[in-house]
Amino acid sequence: VVNFLLKLKGSARRLEKYGIYGLIPGAILLGMDGCAATAWVFGWDIRRSALLSGAGFVIIAIILQFSIIGILKVI
């Protein structure tokens, strides 16, 4: 756990300047568990951070789905 948190701390420094809204693109960089740990480390509101992390995950899923559909149309 300590190694995970130390590794996360380095990645989370990039998100710190954006605040809690950095969790939306942070879902790409850190994943859902990384976003949860980042919110815990910085002491952000758990409900709001879960909502923003989930929104980032949904946005990524939609983008990937559309890109897969586009690739299949080309093939």
Residue pairs with C-beta under 8 A, 6 or more apart in sequence:
4 37
5 37
5 41
8 30
8 34
8 37
8 38
8 41
9 41
11 29
11 30
11 34
12 26
12 30
12 34
12 38
12 41
12 42
14 22
14 29
15 22
15 23
15 25
15 26
15 29
15 30
15 38
16 22
16 42
18 25
20 39
20 42
20 44
20 45
20 48
20 49
20 52
21 52
23 35
23 38
23 39
23 49
23 52
23 53
23 56
24 52
24 53
24 55
24 56
24 59
25 56
26 34
26 35
26 38
26 53
26 56
27 35
27 53
27 56
27 57
27 59
27 60
28 56
28 60
30 37
30 38
32 53
32 57
35 49
35 53
35 56
36 49
36 50
36 53
39 45
39 46
39 49
39 50
39 53
40 46
